[in-house]
Amino acid sequence: MNILVINGSPRGKASNTYRLAQAFLEGIKQAILGLAGTGSGQKADAHGESGNNVRVEELMVNRMDIRSCLGCFSCWNKTPGKCCIGDDMGEVIQKLLWADITIWSFPLYYYSVPGALKNLIDRQLPMCLPFMTEREDHVGNGSHPARYDMSGKKTVVISTCGFYTAEGNYDGVKSLFDHMCGRGSYTEIFCGQGELFRVPELSQRTDEYLSYVKAAGREYAKGDISVSTRKALEELLYPKEMFESMADASWGIDKESGEKETDTLIFTRQMAALYRKDSYAGKELVLEMLYTDLDECYQIVLGKEGSRVLKDGFKEATTRIETPVTVWKSIAAGEIRGDEALMRHLYKVKGDFSLMINWDNYFGSYGGSAAGEAGKVQTPEGRKAMSRKGTSMNIMLIPWIIFWVAVPINGQVGSLAGIGACALVPLLFYQYKKTFYDVLTGALVSGLSVTVLLGGPERIILPVSYFAFGLMWSVSCLGKIPLTAHYSMNDYGGDRALQNPLFVKTNRILTLLWGILYLLTPVWTYILMGTEISGFTGAVNSVLPALMGIFTVWFQRWYPAKVAGG
């Protein structure tokens, strides 16, 4: 397969649209190489070399000598099929004839194509015959037949624009390519908010969109782009109001005074523009940003109707971040994780730390909606994964609690109840994700219950069960992820929380403290089991865990804030 990419942007390879074209091309190559049975590891070179019969050529219009058409019609009557201008257009025509798929890549310039690319399009006249004919697709009135057999060739048109949406802004482009290729005879990917693809701080969202473009390339190579992928491609990168606020801020001009603003203020305004007002929790929040390396300070007020930036007339700050602007820009660009930078004391947070914990709710990227997820839920495995909830510590605790409460009352009945709980708990894994500790719990409680049924002394087995439980918690602290983190991550962004060193360290401390509590519990459990109130052992042993639970809730808020404050 021969693929020609015509990059019509004056920016050349720095073009935002070119990134989309490259993602689409990569998707095509992945699909073809996969269909050929070579695996995804082999790639066709993007500059002419072949891999599994995939040959790619790129034409950078900004580097080519393509002059304006003279309108002399020499290519029709004096030198049929050949232009009288001796420039690079002859090479372009040969490449167009060579290609099986031509990808036109360009930004929208004044509701049409860039001037240099329009010259190239005009200069395709030698590819037509001069005779008059009517078009079968009824585009326009009158046409000229092709000089060459172009049947079987495919065309893809990829473009970005600076408006919040592509809808309604590509009428001129569509009309042009309808005349060139025939209405409905080409595939289009038009994306609004194109300038965002050059902003590193927004890479999470733009990379997500590029993944949809790559998926479109894979599907195109196999036939056609699916409805779900088209829907994802049509989705706005950011809501209209948010995008236009970012776009206005990017110019660095104060709306009222017209004065030039500092780069730091521009950066702060763009960050404020990302505020999701649907996260408003009933009270106004004031985020104060002190850029310590420049000694500049601004406030972002987060309210019901949106956000605004204060340069003076400050309010009392809810949360204050003290950071070098270089550090915060690196975090925003994804060059360093914010939690990692915090653990390295590269910045400090004062005041209410809950804003930082819920940062993604206030400033999180849009996307990943039903449109983006549609392609993931088409298989039975995908539907099952989407419907399953997160992990649940209650599932892990149920067998232990039943065993501890019931065995002191009646050893035989309590052991049977423990075995029954272990047998029934796996049914919950159709709705919840299981962990290693859920499985280990089933094995330990079942083994302890069987031991009691076989005549094992309850006064020994019950303390041993508490010791085993405490040992499970304590030993998990030696691993990469402590036990509690596998369950508390549900409240902090799921699996992403496991990459947060502050989250993991907080949970490691709590897991160790809980482990120590249960390693000590066997001492007084053994003593209680030898008294007249042995039947209440389970109830007595629930008092300290309840107090520990209160401590845990407090510690989860206090410790991260303590670290953040330096």
C-alpha positions as CSV (number, residue, x, y, z in Angstrom):
1,M,0.0,0.0,0.0
2,N,1.3,3.4,-1.0
3,I,0.4,6.3,1.3
4,L,1.1,10.0,0.5
5,V,0.9,12.6,3.3
6,I,0.6,16.2,2.0
7,N,1.3,18.6,4.9
8,G,-0.1,21.9,3.8
9,S,0.7,23.8,7.0
10,P,3.2,26.8,6.8
11,R,4.5,25.5,10.2
12,G,5.6,22.2,8.6
13,K,6.3,19.5,11.1
14,A,5.5,21.9,13.9
15,S,1.9,21.9,12.7
16,N,-0.8,20.9,15.2
17,T,-2.7,19.2,12.4
18,Y,0.4,17.2,11.4
19,R,0.2,15.5,14.8
20,L,-3.3,14.3,14.0
21,A,-2.2,13.1,10.6
22,Q,0.8,11.2,12.1
23,A,-1.5,9.5,14.6
24,F,-3.9,8.5,11.9
25,L,-1.0,7.2,9.8
26,E,0.4,5.3,12.7
27,G,-3.0,3.6,13.2
28,I,-3.1,2.6,9.5
29,K,0.3,1.1,9.8
30,Q,-0.5,-0.8,13.0
31,A,-3.6,-2.3,11.4
32,I,-1.8,-3.3,8.2
33,L,1.2,-4.8,10.0
34,G,-1.2,-6.6,12.4
35,L,-3.3,-8.0,9.5
36,A,0.0,-9.2,7.9
37,G,0.7,-11.2,11.0
38,T,3.9,-9.4,12.0
39,G,2.8,-8.0,15.3
40,S,2.7,-4.4,16.4
41,G,6.4,-4.1,17.0
42,Q,7.3,-3.7,13.4
43,K,6.8,-0.2,11.9
44,A,6.9,1.2,8.4
45,D,9.2,4.2,8.2
46,A,7.3,7.4,7.7
47,H,9.8,8.8,5.1
48,G,9.8,6.3,2.3
49,E,11.1,3.0,3.5
50,S,8.8,0.1,3.5
51,G,7.7,-2.4,6.0
52,N,5.3,-5.2,5.0
53,N,4.3,-3.4,1.8
54,V,3.5,-0.2,3.6
55,R,5.3,2.7,1.7
56,V,4.9,6.2,3.0
57,E,5.9,9.5,1.4
58,E,5.5,12.9,2.9
59,L,5.4,16.3,1.1
60,M,6.0,19.4,3.1
61,V,4.4,22.1,1.1
62,N,6.2,24.9,3.0
63,R,9.6,23.5,1.7
64,M,8.5,23.1,-1.9
65,D,8.8,25.4,-4.9
66,I,5.2,25.5,-6.1
67,R,4.3,28.7,-7.9
68,S,0.8,30.0,-8.7
69,C,-1.1,28.8,-11.7
70,L,-0.7,31.1,-14.7
71,G,-4.1,30.2,-16.2
72,C,-2.5,29.7,-19.6
73,F,-3.9,26.2,-20.2
74,S,-0.7,25.1,-21.8
75,C,-1.1,21.8,-19.9
76,W,-4.3,21.3,-22.0
77,N,-3.4,22.3,-25.5
78,K,0.3,22.9,-26.0
79,T,1.9,20.3,-23.8
80,P,-1.0,18.0,-22.7
81,G,-0.6,16.7,-19.2
82,K,2.5,18.8,-18.5
83,C,2.6,22.3,-16.9
84,C,4.8,24.9,-18.5
85,I,6.2,26.0,-15.0
86,G,9.3,24.1,-14.1
87,D,9.0,23.7,-10.4
88,D,8.2,20.9,-7.9
89,M,4.6,20.4,-9.0
90,G,5.6,17.7,-11.4
91,E,6.8,15.6,-8.5
92,V,3.6,16.2,-6.6
93,I,1.5,14.9,-9.5
94,Q,3.7,11.8,-9.8
95,K,3.2,11.1,-6.1
96,L,-0.6,11.6,-6.4
97,L,-0.7,9.0,-9.2
98,W,1.5,6.7,-7.1
99,A,-0.5,6.8,-3.9
100,D,-3.3,4.5,-3.0
101,I,-4.2,6.7,0.0
102,T,-3.6,10.5,0.0
103,I,-3.8,12.2,3.4
104,W,-4.3,16.0,3.1
105,S,-3.2,17.7,6.4
106,F,-3.7,21.4,7.0
107,P,-5.0,24.0,9.4
108,L,-8.1,26.0,8.6
109,Y,-7.0,29.4,7.2
110,Y,-9.8,32.0,6.8
111,Y,-12.4,29.2,6.3
112,S,-10.4,27.4,3.6
113,V,-6.9,25.9,3.0
114,P,-3.6,27.8,3.5
115,G,-2.5,29.8,0.5
116,A,0.5,27.6,-0.5
117,L,-1.7,24.5,-0.4
118,K,-4.3,26.3,-2.6
119,N,-1.6,26.9,-5.1
120,L,-0.8,23.1,-5.1
121,I,-4.5,22.3,-5.5
122,D,-4.8,24.8,-8.4
123,R,-1.8,23.3,-10.1
124,Q,-3.5,19.9,-10.4
125,L,-5.1,21.1,-13.7
126,P,-2.7,18.9,-15.8
127,M,-4.4,15.9,-14.2
128,C,-7.7,16.9,-16.0
129,L,-8.8,16.8,-19.6
130,P,-10.1,20.0,-21.1
131,F,-13.4,18.5,-22.3
132,M,-16.7,19.4,-20.7
133,T,-18.7,16.7,-18.9
134,E,-21.5,16.4,-16.3
135,R,-20.7,14.9,-12.9
136,E,-22.6,11.9,-11.7
137,D,-22.7,13.2,-8.1
138,H,-24.2,16.5,-9.3
139,V,-21.6,18.6,-7.5
140,G,-21.6,22.0,-9.2
141,N,-22.6,22.5,-12.8
142,G,-20.1,21.1,-15.3
143,S,-16.7,19.5,-14.9
144,H,-13.7,18.1,-16.6
145,P,-12.9,14.4,-16.8
146,A,-9.7,13.0,-15.2
147,R,-6.7,12.4,-17.5
148,Y,-5.7,9.4,-15.4
149,D,-7.5,6.4,-13.9
150,M,-8.0,7.5,-10.3
151,S,-10.5,4.8,-9.4
152,G,-9.7,2.8,-6.3
153,K,-7.7,5.7,-4.8
154,K,-8.7,6.9,-1.4
155,T,-8.5,10.4,0.2
156,V,-8.4,11.5,3.8
157,V,-8.8,15.1,4.8
158,I,-7.5,16.1,8.3
159,S,-7.7,19.6,9.6
160,T,-7.7,21.6,12.9
161,C,-9.1,25.1,13.5
162,G,-8.9,27.7,16.2
163,F,-12.6,27.8,17.0
164,Y,-14.1,25.9,19.8
165,T,-15.8,23.5,17.3
166,A,-15.3,22.5,13.7
167,E,-19.0,22.4,13.1
168,G,-20.1,25.1,10.7
169,N,-16.6,26.3,9.9
170,Y,-15.6,23.9,7.2
171,D,-18.2,24.7,4.5
172,G,-15.6,26.1,2.2
173,V,-13.2,23.1,2.7
174,K,-16.0,20.6,2.2
175,S,-17.1,22.3,-1.0
176,L,-13.6,22.3,-2.4
177,F,-13.0,18.6,-1.7
178,D,-16.5,17.7,-2.9
179,H,-15.5,19.2,-6.3
180,M,-12.0,17.6,-6.2
181,C,-12.9,14.1,-5.0
182,G,-16.7,13.8,-5.2
183,R,-19.2,14.2,-2.4
184,G,-18.9,11.3,0.0
185,S,-15.8,10.0,-1.7
186,Y,-13.3,11.1,1.0
187,T,-13.0,10.7,4.8
188,E,-12.8,13.8,6.9
189,I,-11.5,14.5,10.4
190,F,-12.1,18.1,11.4
191,C,-11.1,19.1,14.9
192,G,-11.7,22.4,16.7
193,Q,-9.5,23.9,19.4
194,G,-6.4,22.9,17.4
195,E,-4.0,25.2,19.1
196,L,-4.4,23.2,22.3
197,F,-2.3,20.4,20.8
198,R,0.8,22.6,21.3
199,V,0.2,23.2,25.0
200,P,2.1,20.7,27.1
201,E,-0.1,21.4,30.2
202,L,-3.1,20.0,28.3
203,S,-1.4,16.9,27.0
204,Q,-3.6,14.5,29.0
205,R,-6.7,15.6,27.0
206,T,-5.0,16.1,23.7
207,D,-3.2,12.8,23.9
208,E,-6.5,11.1,24.6
209,Y,-7.9,12.7,21.4
210,L,-4.9,11.6,19.4
211,S,-5.5,8.0,20.6
212,Y,-9.0,8.3,19.0
213,V,-7.4,9.5,15.8
214,K,-5.0,6.6,15.9
215,A,-8.0,4.2,16.4
216,A,-9.7,5.8,13.4
217,G,-6.6,5.0,11.3
218,R,-6.7,1.4,12.4
219,E,-10.4,1.1,11.6
220,Y,-10.0,2.9,8.3
221,A,-7.3,0.5,7.2
222,K,-9.7,-2.4,7.8
223,G,-12.8,-0.8,6.2
224,D,-14.3,2.2,7.8
225,I,-14.3,4.3,10.9
226,S,-16.8,3.1,13.5
227,V,-19.7,5.1,14.8
228,S,-18.3,5.1,18.3
229,T,-14.9,6.4,17.2
230,R,-16.5,9.1,15.0
231,K,-18.5,10.2,18.0
232,A,-15.3,10.4,20.1
233,L,-13.6,12.5,17.4
234,E,-16.6,14.9,17.3
235,E,-16.5,15.5,21.0
236,L,-15.2,18.9,22.1
237,L,-11.7,18.9,23.7
238,Y,-13.0,21.3,26.3
239,P,-16.4,23.0,26.8
240,K,-16.9,26.2,24.8
241,E,-16.7,28.6,27.7
242,M,-13.6,26.9,29.1
243,F,-11.8,26.9,25.7
244,E,-12.6,30.5,24.9
245,S,-11.3,31.6,28.3
246,M,-8.0,29.7,27.7
247,A,-7.8,31.2,24.2
248,D,-8.4,34.7,25.4
249,A,-5.8,34.3,28.2
250,S,-3.2,32.9,25.8
251,W,-2.8,36.3,24.1
252,G,-1.4,37.8,27.3
253,I,-3.4,41.1,27.0
254,D,-5.5,42.5,29.8
255,K,-9.1,42.8,28.4
256,E,-9.8,46.1,30.2
257,S,-6.5,48.0,30.0
258,G,-5.0,46.3,26.9
259,E,-1.7,46.1,28.7
260,K,0.7,43.2,28.2
261,E,0.6,40.6,31.1
262,T,3.4,38.6,32.5
263,D,3.9,35.0,31.4
264,T,3.2,33.9,35.0
265,L,-0.2,35.7,35.0
266,I,-1.0,34.2,31.6
267,F,-0.2,30.8,33.0
268,T,-2.4,31.4,36.1
269,R,-5.3,32.6,33.9
270,Q,-5.1,29.5,31.8
271,M,-5.1,27.3,34.8
272,A,-8.1,29.2,36.2
273,A,-9.9,28.6,32.9
274,L,-9.7,24.8,33.5
275,Y,-11.9,25.2,36.6
276,R,-14.9,22.9,36.4
277,K,-17.8,24.9,38.0
278,D,-19.9,21.7,38.3
279,S,-17.5,20.8,41.1
280,Y,-18.7,23.8,43.2
281,A,-19.4,22.4,46.7
282,G,-21.6,25.2,48.0
283,K,-18.9,27.6,49.1
284,E,-16.4,29.8,47.4
285,L,-12.8,28.7,47.5
286,V,-9.7,30.9,47.1
287,L,-6.6,29.3,45.8
288,E,-3.5,31.5,46.2
289,M,-0.5,30.9,44.0
290,L,2.8,32.3,45.3
291,Y,5.5,31.8,42.7
292,T,8.5,32.0,44.9
293,D,11.2,32.3,42.2
294,L,9.6,35.4,40.7
295,D,7.9,36.8,43.9
296,E,4.6,37.0,42.1
297,C,1.3,36.2,43.8
298,Y,-2.2,35.7,42.3
299,Q,-5.5,34.3,43.6
300,I,-7.9,32.1,41.7
301,V,-11.4,32.4,43.1
302,L,-13.5,29.3,42.5
303,G,-17.2,30.0,42.6
304,K,-20.6,28.8,41.5
305,E,-20.5,30.8,38.2
306,G,-16.9,30.0,37.3
307,S,-13.4,31.2,38.2
308,R,-11.7,34.6,38.2
309,V,-8.1,35.7,38.8
310,L,-7.2,38.5,41.3
311,K,-4.0,40.5,40.8
312,D,-4.7,42.6,43.9
313,G,-7.5,43.2,46.4
314,F,-6.8,39.7,47.7
315,K,-9.3,37.7,49.8
316,E,-8.5,35.3,52.7
317,A,-7.0,32.3,51.0
318,T,-8.6,28.9,51.5
319,T,-5.4,27.1,50.2
320,R,-2.0,28.6,49.4
321,I,0.6,27.0,47.2
322,E,4.1,28.2,47.4
323,T,6.1,27.0,44.4
324,P,8.6,28.1,41.8
325,V,6.8,28.7,38.6
326,T,9.1,26.3,36.8
327,V,8.1,23.5,39.1
328,W,4.4,24.1,38.7
329,K,4.7,24.3,34.9
330,S,6.6,21.0,34.9
331,I,3.8,19.5,37.0
332,A,1.1,20.9,34.6
333,A,3.0,19.6,31.6
334,G,3.3,16.1,33.0
335,E,7.0,16.2,33.3
336,I,6.9,15.5,37.0
337,R,4.1,14.1,39.1
338,G,2.6,16.7,41.5
339,D,2.6,14.2,44.4
340,E,6.2,13.3,43.7
341,A,7.2,16.9,43.7
342,L,5.4,17.4,47.0
343,M,7.3,14.5,48.6
344,R,10.5,16.0,47.4
345,H,9.5,19.3,49.0
346,L,9.7,21.2,45.7
347,Y,6.6,23.1,46.7
348,K,4.5,23.7,49.8
349,V,0.8,23.8,50.5
350,K,-0.7,25.8,53.4
351,G,-4.3,25.9,54.5
352,D,-7.1,23.5,53.5
353,F,-5.4,20.5,51.9
354,S,-8.7,19.0,50.7
355,L,-8.5,21.1,47.6
356,M,-5.3,19.3,46.7
357,I,-6.8,15.9,47.4
358,N,-9.8,16.8,45.1
359,W,-7.6,18.7,42.5
360,D,-8.8,16.5,39.6
361,N,-12.4,17.3,40.5
362,Y,-11.7,21.1,40.3
363,F,-9.2,21.2,37.4
364,G,-9.3,17.7,35.9
365,S,-9.2,17.1,32.2
366,Y,-12.4,16.6,30.3
367,G,-12.8,13.6,28.0
368,G,-13.1,9.9,28.7
369,S,-16.9,10.2,28.4
370,A,-19.3,7.7,27.0
371,A,-18.0,8.6,23.5
372,G,-14.5,7.8,24.5
373,E,-15.4,4.7,26.3
374,A,-17.7,3.3,23.7
375,G,-15.1,1.3,21.9
376,K,-14.1,-0.4,25.2
377,V,-17.5,-1.9,26.1
378,Q,-18.3,-3.7,22.9
379,T,-16.8,-7.1,24.1
380,P,-18.3,-9.1,26.9
381,E,-15.0,-8.6,28.8
382,G,-15.3,-4.8,28.3
383,R,-18.9,-4.7,29.5
384,K,-18.0,-6.8,32.5
385,A,-15.1,-4.5,33.4
386,M,-17.2,-1.4,33.0
387,S,-20.0,-2.7,35.3
388,R,-17.6,-4.0,38.1
389,K,-17.1,-1.7,41.0
390,G,-13.8,-1.1,42.9
391,T,-12.4,-3.1,45.7
392,S,-14.1,-3.3,49.1
393,M,-12.5,-3.8,52.4
394,N,-15.9,-5.0,53.8
395,I,-15.6,-8.1,51.6
396,M,-12.2,-8.9,53.2
397,L,-13.5,-8.1,56.8
398,I,-16.8,-10.1,56.7
399,P,-15.3,-13.6,57.2
400,W,-13.0,-12.4,60.0
401,I,-15.8,-10.5,61.9
402,I,-18.2,-13.5,61.6
403,F,-15.5,-15.8,62.9
404,W,-14.4,-13.5,65.8
405,V,-18.0,-12.8,66.9
406,A,-19.5,-16.3,66.5
407,V,-16.7,-18.6,67.7
408,P,-16.6,-17.3,71.3
409,I,-20.3,-17.8,71.5
410,N,-20.4,-21.3,70.0
411,G,-17.2,-22.8,68.5
412,Q,-18.9,-25.3,66.2
413,V,-21.6,-23.0,64.9
414,G,-19.2,-20.1,64.7
415,S,-16.8,-22.2,62.6
416,L,-19.5,-23.3,60.2
417,A,-20.6,-19.6,59.9
418,G,-17.0,-18.7,59.1
419,I,-16.7,-21.4,56.4
420,G,-20.1,-20.3,55.0
421,A,-19.0,-16.7,54.8
422,C,-15.8,-17.7,52.9
423,A,-17.9,-19.7,50.5
424,L,-20.4,-16.9,49.8
425,V,-18.0,-13.9,49.6
426,P,-16.6,-14.9,46.1
427,L,-20.1,-14.3,44.7
428,L,-19.5,-10.6,45.4
429,F,-16.5,-10.6,43.1
430,Y,-18.9,-10.4,40.1
431,Q,-19.6,-6.8,41.3
432,Y,-16.3,-5.9,43.0
433,K,-12.7,-6.3,42.2
434,K,-10.9,-8.8,44.4
435,T,-7.5,-8.4,45.9
436,F,-4.8,-10.8,47.0
437,Y,-5.9,-10.2,50.6
438,D,-9.5,-11.2,49.8
439,V,-8.2,-14.5,48.6
440,L,-5.8,-14.9,51.5
441,T,-8.6,-14.1,54.0
442,G,-10.7,-16.9,52.6
443,A,-7.9,-19.4,53.0
444,L,-7.0,-18.3,56.5
445,V,-10.5,-18.1,57.9
446,S,-11.5,-21.4,56.3
447,G,-8.4,-23.1,57.8
448,L,-9.0,-21.7,61.2
449,S,-12.7,-22.7,61.1
450,V,-11.8,-26.3,60.1
451,T,-9.3,-26.5,62.9
452,V,-12.0,-25.5,65.5
453,L,-14.4,-28.1,64.0
454,L,-11.7,-30.8,64.3
455,G,-11.4,-30.1,68.0
456,G,-8.8,-27.4,68.2
457,P,-9.0,-25.3,71.4
458,E,-10.9,-22.2,70.9
459,R,-8.9,-20.3,73.5
460,I,-5.8,-20.9,71.3
461,I,-7.3,-20.7,67.9
462,L,-9.1,-17.3,68.4
463,P,-5.9,-15.4,69.5
464,V,-4.1,-17.1,66.7
465,S,-6.7,-15.7,64.2
466,Y,-6.1,-12.2,65.5
467,F,-2.3,-12.7,65.2
468,A,-2.7,-14.0,61.6
469,F,-4.8,-11.0,60.7
470,G,-2.3,-8.6,62.2
471,L,0.6,-10.4,60.5
472,M,-1.2,-10.1,57.2
473,W,-1.4,-6.4,57.6
474,S,2.1,-5.9,59.0
475,V,3.8,-8.0,56.3
476,S,2.0,-6.1,53.5
477,C,4.0,-3.0,54.6
478,L,7.1,-4.7,53.3
479,G,5.7,-4.7,49.8
480,K,5.3,-1.9,47.3
481,I,1.7,-1.3,48.1
482,P,0.4,-1.7,51.7
483,L,-2.9,-3.5,52.4
484,T,-5.1,-0.5,53.1
485,A,-4.0,1.2,49.9
486,H,-5.7,-1.5,47.8
487,Y,-9.0,-0.5,49.3
488,S,-8.8,3.3,50.1
489,M,-7.6,4.0,46.6
490,N,-11.3,4.0,45.5
491,D,-11.7,7.4,47.1
492,Y,-8.6,8.9,45.5
493,G,-8.8,8.2,41.8
494,G,-8.6,4.4,41.7
495,D,-5.4,2.7,40.4
496,R,-3.8,6.2,39.8
497,A,-3.6,6.7,43.6
498,L,-1.2,3.7,43.8
499,Q,1.4,5.8,41.9
500,N,1.1,8.6,44.5
501,P,4.0,8.3,46.9
502,L,2.2,10.4,49.6
503,F,-0.9,8.3,49.4
504,V,1.1,5.1,49.6
505,K,3.2,6.4,52.5
506,T,0.1,7.5,54.5
507,N,-1.4,4.1,54.0
508,R,1.8,2.3,54.9
509,I,1.8,4.0,58.3
510,L,-1.8,3.3,58.9
511,T,-1.4,-0.3,57.8
512,L,1.5,-0.8,60.1
513,L,-0.5,0.7,63.1
514,W,-3.5,-1.5,62.4
515,G,-1.1,-4.5,62.1
516,I,0.5,-3.8,65.4
517,L,-3.0,-3.5,67.1
518,Y,-4.0,-6.9,65.9
519,L,-0.6,-8.4,66.7
520,L,-1.2,-7.3,70.3
521,T,-4.9,-8.3,70.4
522,P,-4.1,-12.0,71.0
523,V,-2.7,-11.1,74.5
524,W,-5.9,-9.9,76.0
525,T,-8.0,-12.2,73.8
526,Y,-6.3,-15.2,75.4
527,I,-6.9,-13.8,78.9
528,L,-10.6,-13.0,78.1
529,M,-11.2,-16.5,76.7
530,G,-10.3,-17.9,80.1
531,T,-12.9,-15.9,82.0
532,E,-16.7,-16.0,82.4
533,I,-17.2,-13.3,79.8
534,S,-15.4,-15.2,77.0
535,G,-18.6,-15.0,74.9
536,F,-18.2,-11.3,74.7
537,T,-14.6,-11.4,73.5
538,G,-15.6,-10.3,70.0
539,A,-17.6,-7.4,71.3
540,V,-14.8,-6.3,73.6
541,N,-12.3,-6.5,70.8
542,S,-14.4,-4.2,68.6
543,V,-13.8,-1.2,70.9
544,L,-10.1,-0.5,70.1
545,P,-10.7,-1.0,66.3
546,A,-13.5,1.6,66.6
547,L,-11.2,4.1,68.2
548,M,-8.5,3.2,65.7
549,G,-11.0,3.9,62.9
550,I,-11.6,7.4,64.3
551,F,-7.8,7.9,64.4
552,T,-7.5,6.7,60.8
553,V,-10.1,9.2,59.5
554,W,-8.2,12.0,61.2
555,F,-4.7,10.8,60.2
556,Q,-5.7,10.6,56.5
557,R,-6.3,14.3,56.5
558,W,-3.7,15.5,59.0
559,Y,-0.6,13.6,57.7
560,P,-0.7,14.7,54.0
561,A,-1.4,18.3,55.0
562,K,1.6,18.1,57.4
563,V,3.9,16.9,54.7
564,A,2.5,19.4,52.2
565,G,3.2,22.2,54.6
566,G,6.9,21.3,54.8
